[in-house]
Amino acid sequence: MVNTKISLCGIEIDNPVIPASGTYGFGYEFAELYDINCLGTFSFKGTTKDARFGNPTPRIAECASGMLNAVGLQNPGVEKVISEELPKLAKVFNKKVMANVSGFSLEDYVYTCEKLDKQEQVGWLEVNISCPNVHGGGMSFGTSCESAYEVTKAVKAVTTKPVIIKLSPNVTDIASIAAACESAGADAISMINTLMGMRINLKTRKPIIANKTGGYSGPAIMPVALRMVYQVYEAVKIPIVGMGGISTAEDVIEMMLAGATAVEVGAANLIDPYACKNIIDELPKAMEKYRINDLKEIIGGAH
């Protein structure tokens, strides 16, 4: 029997497969299709201090080997997530969940993280300093070592649970930003968020997405994500949650060899709602094929 269990920031999970924030809602929608307790955990929809309608439509554009999105962090706000979404989730998911947090100021991040940190269901706080689809916040915090350090330090000061900082690939040196987060006390890094992209409608000669630009995700970005995870693994000692284009059990193994302790699956969930379940089902067979007995033993194995 192969062992798919891994430990993420001191919390053992059954397997390293985690649906990525924004692609899995608050979980109960997928629970109508299958038992979501097969997941390692999942990262719920990006949550902000106040409710957000998100960006104007259209928000989605198709691309070769992927998609663009500029949803803009649509969510009901942290108070309603705690009072309405988490109780609904508790009925269908009996494991710790990853809370994804976004903000538009240092105070926003601190407020939202402090609130979610107190929730029994929350195991980890994934702090998104890399959203490319909002103005006046999001990615701007993740593009310099100084601001990444500040957000990490401020959040760690008000939380007791593991803090995972989600980084942007839209930078020149992601390893130095990861190192800055580590020095500020981050418990782990998750990466990569989407790449900035655009599509233009040939008939109207205007950008397809109302926001003009959006985040590019899907299988095409996996080599970029893999390269960045590989680089960051050599720059930090804390765990990495790798993501970007993962859609098969083999992709999971490849990302772990690059240095990821766990992986997140994003765009694949929007193509096939059973994507994560299928990857989890296929993982033991893929491990046997490549003579892997224990997933923990291959983390960073390509270095």
Summary of the structure (lengths in Angstrom):
residues: 303
radius of gyration: 17.9
end to end distance: 26.3
largest distance: 57.1
contacts: 1129
relative contact order: 0.17
helix: 36%
strand: 20%
